[in-house]
Amino acid sequence: MADTTDMQIGGRIKRLRRTRKLAQADLAVALGISASYLNLIEHNRRKVTVPLLFAIAGHFGVEPGELVDSDEGRLLGDLMEAFGDDIFADSDVTNLEIRDLAHANPAAARAILKLYDRYRLVAKSGGSPSAGGTAEPFHLATDAISDFLQESANHFPALETAAERIRADIDRSSENFEFGLHTYLLNVFGVDVRLASLPHGIARQFDARRNHLLVSDIQPAESGLFLVAHHLGQLAASAEIEAIIAGSSLPEGDAPVLAANVLAAYFAAALVMPYEPFLRACRDYRYDIERIGRRFGASFEQVCHRMTTLQRPGASGIPLHLVRTDIAGNISKRFSLSGIHIPRHSGACPRWNIYSAFLAPERINIQLSQMPDGQRYFCLARTIVKGDHRYNAPRRYMSIGLGCSIHHAKEMIYSDGMDLAGDSQMVPIGVGCRICPRLECGQRAHPPADHRFELDQTNRPENLYGRMI
């Protein structure tokens, strides 16, 4: 059978193999190919035939289409975004050349992105890049964590296993999960959980002298529960967390510390929302976020996060993307298994519903989105409010976006009554103005990187950037 062209899925196969802790030679034996051939595949130096594609998908318990959606698409999007910067305005680099770089030389492409990240740091700070061995700047650490989660498909089997083991002990000892969680911490670690009036801005505090875990009494109930589960993760899953970080390619400096916090939060979510019951609820309730949150005592944001982790072989959920932004357009969380590209260095397209959600606070906003390459996505967004439960407390408003490929939209309750096959409800969006080819867009904030102005002295368009050549 002919090779499947444009299926450079090496990065995805490598991630799955490492997640399952499989040696390259062992996977090669299971697939009936040589280790050297598998090595070439993982480095995108050999195409994958259709039979081999299905064999790999079957071995890992995933859909073949999930393998095809490799990280080259995200890499290409990041490169396009970087080359859209003004510093490349006179370089005459074409989109085709950028695409060739991403597919033919992904290692070099990632090196360019790392260099570009450093350039942005220097340009903003007016300083110089940190020398080898010094601490990584914090924003680079957060980018590294986003890449780390993306490479791991936001799924960590070791933490799932640890959370399931402890959840079983808690459930056997008490009918009330919160009471059982507190009892487990006291009996196993000697930690006494108490509500307390803590200083402003402190959600949780550990009193090591008394071995008291103090939780702010003005936190929402679901946040308080999650904070306690997070602390338990730091104690009960420390070995698993350290092993995951040790096996990663995270840079030195702030990144490992931040990763440990993120992985403890992953454990907390797995403890509060156990994998199998949570996946079953997602399927039974068709991803009704608020109903599922009610079932597990979790917040809207916590449920959305947990939905993105359902990647267990043979028992996976919908491949989703998640993005969180504030009202100024700053993206603080990004993860994508749906295939949609979320900007790395800038805000997303203003046509995306994560921004229009701010116009209808705390209501679900639905959008059928089409990217310039023709790919279609089903996206939902809702604002959330963060802040203390006290009078006159300052509030922070953020928007959470969750979505999937249009092919999975029917599995979500929010798609009921929508015309998923037609064009009438489809909203054209892009990644960012500088790399978006939609010249007719009235919301364009920047000119495309590879176009010049054509000013007409007799006709004034609504948007100057809509008249480009």
N, C-alpha and C positions, 0 to 999 in steps of 0.2 A: 504494500500500500504506500502511496506517496507520503512524503514527509508533510507534516502540518506546518505550513509557512507561518512566519511571524509569531510562533509560539516559543518565545524565549523565556522559559519558566524556571531557569536554573536557580535563581534566588529563592523562589517559593519552595522548591524541592529541598534545597539546603536547609531552610528554616524549619520545615516539617521534620526533616531527619534529625536535626539538632534538638528540636523540642522533644522528640521521642527518645533522645539519647541513643541513637543508632550510629554505629560506625559506618563509614562509607562502604567498606568492604562487605559488611553484613547486608546492607540494603542492596548492593549489587548482586549478591548471591540470591536474595529473595526475588529479585526481578529477572534473574537469568541473564545478566549482562556483566561485562568486566568492570572492575573498579575504575580502571583508567577511562573507560567510556562514560561511566557515571560522573567522574570528575570533570570531564569535558562538558557534559550536560549542565552540571551545576555552575560552571563558569560561562555558560551560554556560548560555547564553541561548537556545539552540535545541536541540530534540530531534533525534535522528539516525534517519533512516528505515532500515529493514532493508536495502534495496539499498545505501545509502551505507555502512552499517556493514560489509557484506561487501566493498565496494570499498576502504575504508580498511584493513581487515584484510589483504586481498590485497596491497595496495601495500606494507605493512610486513612481510608474511610471517608474520603471527601468526594465532592462532585468534580468531574473533569473540568468543568468550567471554572471552578475556583482555582485550579492550578494554572489555567491559561491567564487568569488575571494576575500576572506577576508584578514584581515591583518595578519593572521597566517603565510602566505607565506613570507611576508616581515620580520616578526619577526624571522622566522626560518633562513632566509638569514643573518640577522644581527647577530644572535647567531653563525651561522657557521663561519662567518667572525671573530667574537671575539675569538672563541675557536681555530681559526687557528693561533692565536698569539703564539710566542715562549714560553711564560710563561706557556702554557698548554702542552708543548711538551711531558712531562713525565706523564701526567695525565691519558692517555689511555682512554679518553672520546671518544666514538664512535659516528659516524653520526646518528645512530639509537637512541642513548640516547639523543642527542641534539634535534632530531625531537620529541621524546616523551616529552621532557621538554617544547618545544614550544606549543605543542597541548594540553597537559594535565595540565600544570601550566603556562599559559601565563603571569600572574601577577608576578610570581617568575622570569620568563625569562626576563621580562622588568626590574625588579630590578637588575638582574645580569648585564644587558646592562648598566644601569645607573652607577653601581659600576665600570664597565670596563671603561666607559667614564671618571670617576674620576681618575682611575688608569693611564690612558693615559695622562691626564692633569698633574698629579704629576710627571710621568716619563719624560715628556718633559720639565717641568719647574724646576724640582728639588726642588719644594716647597712642600706645604701641601695643601690638599683640603680645599676650603673655608669653614669656619664654618657657621652654620645655621644663617640666617639673614643677611649675607654679600652678596655683589653683585656677581652674577654668572659670571664666566669667559666668555668672549665674544664668544669663539668658542662653548661653551656649549649652549649659548643662540641661536646661529645659528642652531645647531642641534635641539634644542627645537622648533624653528620656522619651520624647515623642517617637524618634526613630527606633529606639529600643523596643517600645511597645508594638510599633508597626512590624518590625522584623519578627517578633514573637507572635504575631497575629493576636496580641492581647489575650493570650491563653497560656496559663501556667499550671500544668497537670500536678506538679508537686504541691502547690498551694491548695489546689482543689482537694487533693487527697488528705492533706493535713486538716483542712476545714471540715471535711466530711467526718473524719475520725472524731474530732472534738465536738462537732454538732451532735453526733450520735450519743456521746457521753452526756451532753447537756440535756438532750431530749429524754434520755432514760431516767434522769434524776429529777426532772421537773416538767410539769405540763405548761408552765409559763416560761417562754424562752428568755425574756429579760431577767427574770428572777434566777433562772438556771445559769445564765451567763455570769451574773454577779457571784452566785454560789461557787461556780467553777473557779473563778479567779481567786476567791478566798480560800477554797479547799486545796487547790493545786499550787498556787503561787503566793498565798498569804496576803493577797491584795484586797483591801476593803474598798468597795466603790461607794462614794457618797456624793450627793448633790451639795453644791456649795456656792456661795456668792463670791465669784472670782473677779479680779481686776478687769476693767474694760478691755476687750480684745483677746482675752484668754478663754479658750473654750474648754481646755482640759489641763489639769495640773497634777503631777505626781509628787506626793510628799514621801520621799524615800525614808525619812526618819520614822514616820508612823506607818509606812507602807499603805498609805491611803491614796486612792485614785479619785481626785476631786473633779467632778463634771459640773460645768456652769449650769446653774438652775434657770437661766433664761435662754438656753438653747432649745430649739424645737425637739420634740420627743424622738423623732427618727434620727436626728443628728446626735443626740446624746447616746442613743443605742449604738450608733456606728462608731462613735469615739471610743466607747468601751471595747467594742469588738476589735478596733484598730490597735488598742493597747495590748489586748490579748495576742494579736498577731505578732507584735514585736517580741513578745515573750515566748509564745508557743511555736512559732514558725521561723524563728531566727536562723536555724540551721538551713532550712530550705531557701530562705531569702538570701543568705550569704552564698549558697551554692549557685543560685541563679545569677547573681551579680558577678561571681567569680568566673562563670562560663560565658559572660557577655563580652562585648567589645566596647563597653562604656569607657569614656576617657577618665583619667584621674582627676581629682579635684572634687567639685561639688556633686558631680553626677552620681557616684555610688551612694552618697548619703541621701540624695533626693530619690534615687531608685528604691532604696530600702523603705522609705516612707510610702512610695507609690505601691510597692509590693505588699506592705502591711495593709494598705487600704484594699488591695485586691483580695487578700485573705479575709478582711472584714466583710466585704461584699459576698464572698463565697460562704461565709459563716451565716450571715443574716438571710441570704437568699441561696440555699443549697442547690447545686446544679440540677439534679433530676427533677425535683419539685418545681423549680423555677422554669426550666425548659417546658415542662408539662403545662404550667400555667400560661406561658407564652403561647403555646399552641392552642390550648383550650379557650383562652380569652382573646386570641388573635392579636397579641401584642398590645392589648389595651393597657397603657402604661399606668394610668391612675388606678384602675382596678387591681392590677398586679401589685402596685405600691401599697394598696390597702390590705391585700392578702399577706404581705410580708412585713408590713410596718416600715416601709422605706419611702424615701422622697422621690420625686419625679426624676431628679438628676441621678440618684443612686440606681434606680431601675434602668434608666437609659444606659448607664455605664455597664451594668451587669449584662444587659442584652448583647453588648458588643463582645463579651467574653465567651459566648456559647459556641466554642469551636472544637468540642470533643469529637474525636473520630467515631463515626457511626451514630452520633447523637448531637448534631450541630444545629444551631439556629440559623436564621437568615443572616447572610453576610451584610453587615450594616456599616454605615459611617456615622461618626459623631463629631460635632464641633460645638465649642462654646465660645461666645463672644460677649464683650460688654457693649454698652450703648455707644461707645466711641469707635467700635469696629475692631478692637484689639482681640485677636484670637488667642485664647489661653489654653485651649485643649483641641486637639485634632487627631483623628484616627479614621482610617478608611479601609474597609474590606469590600465596599460596594463597587469600587472602581472610580468613584468621583474624586477629583483632585481638589484638595483643600490647600489654599496658599500657605507657603512656608514663611514668607517674609512680609506679607502685607495683608490687608483686609480682603475679605471675599467680595464677590460681585454684589453691588447694591440691589440687584434684582432678586437675590436669593432671599427666601422667606425667613431666614434667621434674623434679618433686619426688620422686615415688615412686621414680625411678631411683636416688636416693641409698641406698635400702634394699637394692639389689642392685648394688653397685659394678662398673663396667666390663662390665655385661651389657646387651644391647639390651632395652629395655622398650617394648612395643607397646601402643597405645591407639586405640580408635575413639572420637572425641570429638564431642559435639553441643553447639553453642552455643545460647543461649536463642532466637535467631531461627530455629532449625531447621536451620541449615547444619551439615553433617557433615564431619569431617576425619579423615585417617589420620595419626597422630602416632607417631614413634619417639623415644626418648630414651636417652642413655647417659652415665654419668659419665666424666669424664676426670681424670687426676691430673697436675698440673704441679709441677715441682720438679727440682732438680739430681740427676744420677746419682752420688750420693756417700752414704756412710754417715751416717745421722742427719740428713739434709737435711730441712728443713721442706717439707711438702707442701701444695698447694692443691687442693681438691676442687671441681670444677664439673660442671654438667650441661649437655649439648648437646641441644637439641630440634630435630628436623627433621620436616617433614610437608607434606602436600598435601591438596587437596580429595579427598573420598571417591571422586570420579569417576576419579581417576588412581591409586588405590591398587593396582589390579591390575598396574600397571607396576613395582611395587616387590616384591622377593622376600620382604620381611617380611610381606606380606599373605597369603601362602600358608596355606591351612587356616583362614582367618578368615571369619566370616559377615559379609560387607560389606553385604548387603542387609537383614539383620534388625536387631532391636532388642536381642537378648539380650546382646551384648557392647558396646553403646553406653554410654559414660560421659557423663552431663550435666556440662558445665563452663561457666564463665562468664569474664568479663573481670576483674572485681573485685567484691568483696562489695558495695560501695556502689552499684553500678549493675546488679547482677545481680537479676533478678526471681524467682529460685528461693527462695521463702520457706521451703520445706521442707528446705533443705540443712542437714545436721547439722554441716558444717564451716564454717559462716558465722562470720567473725571480726568483722564490723561489720554494723550494721543497714543496710538499704537507705535511700538518701537521702530517698526520698519516702514513708516509712512511719513509724508510731509503735508503741510498745510496747503490747501487750495482756497484762498480767500476770494469771495465774490463780492465786489464793491456794490453791486445792485441788490443783492439778496442776502439778508442776514438770517442764517439758520438759528433755530432754537439753541443748538449746541454747536459751538465752533468746531469741536472735535469730530462732529458728524460729517464734515466736509474735508475729507482727506484723499490724497492720491498715492 
